[in-house]
């Protein structure tokens, strides 16, 4: 059962970083490090120094694969979260072997 984090898509850019982290932590987990914010957005947990590599790797996905757009990056001490579009289909982890 999904917990209702009270997240409102239209307020994504106006949430403070503290409030957004609270909402990420209060959201249902789809997998380790992946929180379901709403039917449209996910938040993925990273170490702060991994965020730029993740964005670069996503940009290198082969043509024809759906790409999540990064909507917001939040750095919170030893943690970072990327809020991205939720796109139906195969998980990115299954595509890593096809990225050059």
C-alpha positions in Angstrom: 0.0 0.0 0.0 1.4 3.4 -1.0 1.7 6.1 1.7 0.3 9.4 0.7 3.1 11.9 1.0 0.8 14.8 0.3 3.0 15.8 -2.6 1.5 18.2 -5.1 3.1 18.1 -8.6 2.3 21.8 -9.3 4.3 22.9 -6.2 7.5 21.0 -7.1 9.5 24.2 -7.8 8.1 26.1 -4.8 8.9 23.5 -2.1 11.9 24.4 0.0 14.7 21.8 0.0 13.9 20.9 3.5 10.2 20.3 2.7 11.0 18.4 -0.4 13.5 16.1 1.5 10.7 15.5 4.1 8.3 14.6 1.3 10.8 12.2 -0.3 11.5 10.5 3.0 7.8 10.2 3.7 7.0 8.7 0.3 6.6 5.0 -0.7 9.7 3.2 -1.8 9.6 1.5 -5.2 13.1 0.1 -4.8 16.1 0.9 -2.7 16.9 4.6 -3.3 13.8 5.3 -5.3 10.8 7.1 -3.8 7.4 7.5 -5.4 6.4 11.2 -5.0 3.3 11.0 -7.2 2.0 9.3 -10.3 4.2 11.7 -12.3 7.4 12.1 -10.3 10.1 9.9 -8.6 13.0 10.9 -6.4 16.2 9.0 -6.7 18.8 9.0 -3.9 22.5 9.5 -4.7 25.6 10.6 -3.0 26.1 14.3 -3.9 29.2 13.5 -6.0 27.3 11.0 -8.1 24.6 13.3 -9.4 26.4 14.8 -12.4 27.5 11.3 -13.5 23.9 10.1 -13.4 22.7 13.0 -15.5 25.5 12.4 -18.0 24.7 8.7 -18.2 21.0 9.4 -18.7 21.9 11.7 -21.6 23.9 8.8 -23.2 20.9 6.4 -23.4 20.5 4.9 -26.9 18.0 6.6 -29.2 14.5 5.2 -28.9 14.6 4.8 -25.1 12.5 7.0 -22.9 14.4 9.5 -20.8 13.4 10.9 -17.5 13.9 14.7 -17.3 15.5 15.9 -14.1 13.1 18.4 -12.6 15.0 19.3 -9.5 18.2 18.3 -7.6 18.3 18.6 -3.8 21.5 18.3 -1.8 21.0 17.5 1.8 24.3 16.8 3.8 25.5 13.4 2.8 22.5 12.8 0.5 21.3 14.1 -2.9 18.0 13.5 -4.5 17.0 13.9 -8.2 13.4 14.5 -8.8 12.6 13.0 -12.2 9.6 12.3 -14.5 8.1 8.9 -13.9 8.0 7.1 -17.2 6.3 3.8 -17.7 8.5 1.0 -19.2 11.7 -0.8 -18.5 13.8 0.5 -15.6 17.0 2.3 -16.4 19.0 -0.3 -14.5 18.1 -2.8 -17.2 19.6 -0.6 -19.9 23.0 0.2 -18.4 24.7 -2.5 -20.4 23.7 -0.8 -23.6 25.2 2.6 -22.7 28.6 3.3 -24.3 
